[in-house]
């Protein structure tokens, strides 16, 4: 009986050692996000850490944020210490940053520490607690074995000054739209007033032109009328003189 228990204990110890060897060979790695505090301007840093790393050779993972609440700033990656090349691809419309890693040699990345830092700016949110996310990790070791990731996500406490309610959001949207409406209305009124003055000025110009033409016609007609009557009087005078001379000649 004692020999049986001794044999059983030996088998359990061997299996435990074997399983620990396997787990060490294909150990999962951990991706963790640590966040700084949000300052008065809404700035916050999100630092990605990697740990429990047995040797990542190639792969990628995604950093996800709410693009309606956050703006993405500068991204800093730890190229030197991670024994490889890190590239990033930004999709600010959907709030996704894709990190792709490729090791320099067969040993891969066994580094544990800071992997990358993202500088973000909080605009506004209706939630008192929010967080960034890590997802869609697809990492492999040098032999092509898939390595599963464990995620540790730290929540973010949102300062009260950045929390907005739906009513405040509606008022803000209304205030944003109101100047546009007022501006359109003002432009329409200006165009309307401009059209009225333009029409009035056109009428005045036409009246002035007609008046000038009439004055010119009156001056010209007056000139020719005076000349006509002057010649007529001269002819009558000449006729009278000839008639008088004729009468005188008869009398003599």
KEPA-167974 format. One record per residue (C-alpha): residue number from 1; x, y, z. Coordinates in steps of 0.05 Angstrom, whole numbers. Last residue first. Layout:
N
NUM,X,Y,Z
...
END
This chain:
252
252,-825,3189,-2150
251,-885,3157,-2116
250,-874,3091,-2153
249,-801,3087,-2131
248,-820,3099,-2059
247,-871,3043,-2061
246,-819,2995,-2088
245,-768,3014,-2034
244,-821,3002,-1981
243,-837,2933,-2009
242,-762,2916,-2012
241,-753,2938,-1939
240,-814,2900,-1916
239,-790,2837,-1950
238,-722,2845,-1918
237,-754,2852,-1850
236,-798,2792,-1862
235,-737,2751,-1883
234,-699,2772,-1820
233,-759,2756,-1776
232,-761,2686,-1807
231,-686,2677,-1798
230,-692,2694,-1725
229,-753,2649,-1717
228,-715,2589,-1745
227,-652,2603,-1703
226,-693,2608,-1640
225,-728,2543,-1656
224,-662,2508,-1672
223,-631,2527,-1606
222,-695,2512,-1566
221,-699,2443,-1599
220,-627,2428,-1579
219,-636,2453,-1508
218,-702,2415,-1499
217,-673,2351,-1528
216,-613,2356,-1482
215,-658,2367,-1422
214,-701,2307,-1442
213,-639,2263,-1450
212,-614,2284,-1381
211,-681,2270,-1350
210,-685,2201,-1383
209,-615,2184,-1358
208,-632,2208,-1288
207,-696,2167,-1286
206,-660,2104,-1310
205,-606,2114,-1257
204,-658,2125,-1203
203,-696,2061,-1223
202,-631,2021,-1222
201,-613,2050,-1154
200,-680,2030,-1126
199,-672,1959,-1153
198,-602,1952,-1123
197,-627,1981,-1058
196,-682,1929,-1054
195,-635,1872,-1075
194,-584,1891,-1023
193,-637,1892,-970
192,-659,1822,-990
191,-588,1797,-995
190,-573,1826,-927
189,-636,1794,-899
188,-616,1727,-929
187,-546,1734,-900
186,-575,1750,-832
185,-621,1689,-835
184,-562,1644,-855
183,-521,1673,-798
182,-578,1663,-749
181,-585,1591,-771
180,-509,1579,-764
179,-507,1616,-698
178,-563,1569,-673
177,-532,1503,-694
176,-476,1504,-643
175,-522,1529,-588
174,-572,1474,-605
173,-516,1422,-604
172,-493,1448,-536
171,-565,1448,-510
170,-573,1375,-533
169,-507,1356,-501
168,-527,1390,-436
167,-593,1352,-436
166,-557,1286,-452
165,-512,1296,-392
164,-439,1317,-395
163,-381,1292,-354
162,-315,1329,-368
161,-320,1376,-308
160,-336,1318,-262
159,-268,1287,-274
158,-271,1218,-308
157,-242,1159,-269
156,-207,1114,-318
155,-210,1038,-313
154,-146,996,-315
153,-147,940,-367
152,-107,876,-356
151,-109,830,-416
150,-83,759,-423
149,-59,741,-492
148,-57,674,-526
147,6,653,-564
146,-3,618,-630
145,54,571,-649
144,90,592,-713
143,158,561,-693
142,187,630,-678
141,130,647,-631
140,63,675,-654
139,18,733,-634
138,-53,750,-657
137,-85,800,-610
136,-155,822,-629
135,-165,864,-567
134,-138,917,-521
133,-187,967,-492
132,-187,1038,-465
131,-230,1054,-406
130,-289,1095,-380
129,-317,1113,-312
128,-363,1173,-299
127,-398,1162,-366
126,-431,1220,-404
125,-367,1236,-440
124,-327,1297,-462
123,-264,1315,-501
122,-211,1271,-469
121,-143,1279,-500
120,-96,1220,-513
119,-21,1208,-512
118,-6,1136,-527
117,53,1100,-497
116,84,1035,-523
115,116,969,-499
114,136,986,-428
113,162,925,-391
112,178,852,-401
111,223,833,-458
110,223,762,-484
109,216,786,-556
108,238,736,-607
107,296,688,-597
106,296,674,-671
105,321,743,-688
104,300,815,-700
103,228,805,-677
102,167,832,-715
101,111,870,-680
100,48,902,-709
99,8,952,-667
98,-61,971,-693
97,-92,1036,-667
96,-168,1038,-669
95,-217,1094,-654
94,-264,1084,-714
93,-249,1151,-747
92,-180,1155,-717
91,-156,1092,-754
90,-81,1092,-740
89,-31,1039,-762
88,31,1027,-719
87,96,992,-731
86,141,959,-679
85,208,929,-700
84,247,881,-658
83,287,868,-595
82,235,900,-548
81,285,945,-514
80,303,989,-574
79,235,999,-606
78,196,1023,-546
77,139,1059,-582
76,113,1130,-573
75,46,1150,-603
74,28,1224,-606
73,-44,1248,-601
72,-110,1211,-609
71,-173,1250,-592
70,-222,1219,-543
69,-297,1218,-530
68,-327,1207,-599
67,-267,1165,-619
66,-280,1115,-563
65,-215,1077,-556
64,-186,1011,-581
63,-113,988,-580
62,-107,930,-628
61,-58,872,-630
60,-6,845,-678
59,40,787,-691
58,112,762,-697
57,166,729,-655
56,138,733,-585
55,183,697,-535
54,163,673,-466
53,129,737,-443
52,100,740,-374
51,97,815,-385
50,80,870,-436
49,60,940,-416
48,18,990,-454
47,18,1062,-427
46,-43,1106,-436
45,-28,1179,-424
44,-82,1230,-408
43,-96,1302,-429
42,-166,1330,-413
41,-143,1402,-405
40,-149,1401,-329
39,-108,1337,-325
38,-133,1266,-333
37,-92,1220,-289
36,-45,1169,-319
35,-69,1104,-347
34,-38,1035,-343
33,-56,986,-397
32,-34,913,-393
31,-17,860,-444
30,2,793,-414
29,37,735,-448
28,16,662,-449
27,68,610,-435
26,83,559,-489
25,151,533,-465
24,138,550,-392
23,70,517,-395
22,102,455,-425
21,155,452,-370
20,102,464,-317
19,62,406,-347
18,122,360,-344
17,139,379,-272
16,67,369,-251
15,64,302,-288
14,129,279,-255
13,104,301,-187
12,37,265,-197
11,73,201,-220
10,119,203,-160
9,60,212,-113
8,25,153,-144
7,88,109,-138
6,95,128,-64
5,21,114,-53
4,27,45,-85
3,92,29,-46
2,56,48,18
1,0,0,0
END
